[in-house]
Amino acid sequence: QVQLVESGGGLVQAGGSLRLSCAASGSFFSIAAMGWYRQAPGKQRDLVATIASDGSTNYVNSVWGRFTISRDNTKNTVYLQMNSLKPEDTAVYYCNGNYGPARGVYWGQGTQVTVSS
């Protein structure tokens, strides 16, 4: 069983930065595909960024050039560095871990990010 625990959310002014962290328990983190999703009030949960086991990354267009996803397999942790934040980035951010069909997919509890204008 895997547990994902996010941290680093908070309130920031537009143009500011935050770094989210997601710490994973258990084994096999290094082979998991990790991702960050976000859900604004009244909206569906949407993909923000992913990082594969080989370190390759993917971003939704709206965060390209502002957000950076990274991972530290020695710490079982994935990060989301968020720069030039905008009010429309306000949402609950969720960490996702895909450990493959045999081991399953897991979600964190979410961390609130609020960007004031």
C-alpha positions in Angstrom: 0.0 0.0 0.0 1.2 3.5 -0.9 0.5 6.7 0.8 1.1 10.1 -0.8 1.3 13.2 1.4 1.4 16.6 -0.2 2.7 19.8 1.4 3.7 23.3 0.4 0.4 24.9 -0.5 -0.7 28.2 0.8 -1.7 31.8 -0.1 0.5 33.8 -2.4 0.1 37.0 -4.4 -0.1 36.9 -8.2 3.4 36.7 -9.6 4.7 34.8 -6.6 6.0 31.3 -6.3 5.3 28.1 -4.3 6.9 24.7 -4.3 4.7 21.7 -3.6 6.1 18.4 -2.4 4.6 14.9 -2.4 6.2 12.3 -0.3 5.4 8.6 -1.0 5.6 5.8 1.4 6.5 2.2 0.5 8.6 0.7 -2.3 8.8 1.0 -6.1 8.6 4.8 -6.2 11.4 4.9 -8.7 9.4 3.0 -11.3 6.2 5.0 -10.7 4.8 7.6 -13.1 4.0 10.6 -10.9 1.8 13.5 -11.6 0.2 16.7 -10.2 -3.5 17.4 -10.8 -5.6 20.3 -9.7 -9.3 21.0 -9.0 -10.8 24.4 -8.8 -14.2 24.9 -7.1 -17.0 23.6 -9.2 -14.7 22.2 -11.8 -13.3 18.8 -12.7 -9.9 17.6 -11.6 -7.4 18.3 -14.4 -3.9 17.2 -15.2 -1.1 19.8 -14.5 2.1 17.9 -15.1 3.6 14.4 -15.1 7.0 12.9 -14.8 7.8 9.4 -15.9 10.2 7.0 -14.2 12.9 8.0 -16.8 12.5 11.6 -15.8 10.6 12.7 -18.9 8.0 15.4 -18.3 4.8 16.7 -19.7 2.8 19.8 -18.9 -0.6 21.2 -19.7 -0.3 24.3 -21.9 -1.5 26.7 -19.3 1.4 26.1 -17.0 4.2 25.6 -19.6 7.2 27.7 -18.8 5.9 28.6 -15.3 5.8 25.2 -13.5 8.5 22.6 -13.2 7.9 19.0 -12.1 10.8 17.0 -10.7 11.5 13.9 -8.6 14.1 12.7 -6.1 14.0 9.0 -6.0 16.4 8.9 -3.0 13.7 10.7 -1.0 10.6 9.1 -2.6 9.4 12.6 -3.4 8.0 14.5 -6.3 8.0 18.3 -6.5 6.1 21.0 -8.4 7.8 24.3 -8.6 5.3 27.0 -9.5 6.4 30.4 -10.6 4.6 33.4 -12.0 1.5 32.3 -10.3 -1.9 33.6 -11.5 -5.3 33.8 -9.8 -6.5 31.1 -12.2 -4.0 28.7 -10.7 -6.0 28.7 -7.5 -7.1 25.1 -6.8 -6.6 22.1 -4.6 -3.5 20.4 -6.0 -3.4 16.6 -5.8 -0.4 14.2 -6.2 -0.9 11.1 -8.2 1.2 8.0 -8.4 0.8 5.3 -11.1 2.6 2.2 -9.9 1.4 0.1 -12.9 -1.4 -2.4 -13.3 -0.1 -4.8 -10.7 0.5 -2.3 -7.9 -2.2 0.3 -8.6 -2.8 4.1 -8.7 -2.8 6.3 -5.7 -3.9 9.9 -4.8 -2.8 12.2 -2.1 -5.2 14.2 0.1 -4.6 17.5 -1.7 -3.1 20.8 -0.8 -4.8 24.2 -1.3 -3.1 26.8 -3.4 -4.7 30.3 -3.4 -3.3 33.1 -5.6 -4.6 36.5 -4.9 -4.8 39.3 -7.5 
